[in-house]
Amino acid sequence: MSVFEFALEKYRNARVWINASPIEANNSPSFCSRKFEARRTGIVDERRIVIEIAIPMGFTMYGLLGGKIESSEGGFDIIVNSSMEDGCLFPSTLVSTDSDELRIGLSDEYLPVVTKSFEECVARQMFDLPNARLTIDVAARGSVGSNPMVFKKLSQIIFEALVGPVQPSKESLRMSIINVF
């Protein structure tokens, strides 16, 4: 279990949890699922990645997204869980709770954005897909600062970190965040 905080340029901040999570996983009945043909053999290194980002732009753009990858049979599956609109408050240290109301969960409005982002990653054939299940089950969003772009970009980083053939390092995750945001 590892947690890293990154103070990035232009007052941007990020936190990354590797094989840990600041929020309990959500296995809600509302989800989106996609199946793809696997192109990589072998056992998948099971891992969990959670990324939180805060980018000041007059208001603070905010998002937290995380999930896990685990071996499965019969292809590559992507499962994205959503949550109730009125999730519990999340006391992030990256964003002042005076400036935004942060809620735990991925609301239904971001579900298609995250799913489409993963489909785009698969279409770009960044990696050979393993026989595995990628599950997005951890999220938090701001009432003011979250938007589809934040969750699309977080999805790209999560996909690379979980589907890539090797466990990402602290530095590779920091560079991915810098390059995407």
Number of C-alpha atoms within 10 A of each C-alpha: 8 11 16 13 16 16 11 15 9 9 10 18 19 21 19 25 19 22 15 18 21 17 16 12 17 18 16 13 9 13 17 16 12 15 13 15 13 16 12 16 10 8 12 20 16 16 18 23 27 27 27 22 24 24 22 14 11 7 13 20 21 26 26 29 26 29 27 24 23 18 17 15 11 14 17 22 21 19 18 24 25 24 22 14 13 10 15 12 15 18 13 16 9 17 22 12 14 6 13 18 17 25 21 23 28 27 19 16 12 18 20 15 19 25 20 14 19 23 17 13 16 17 10 9 10 13 16 15 20 27 23 23 23 27 21 30 24 27 29 24 28 22 12 14 22 20 17 15 16 24 24 20 18 25 25 19 24 25 24 19 24 24 26 17 15 11 17 17 11 16 9 12 21 19 12 17 22 14 9 11 15
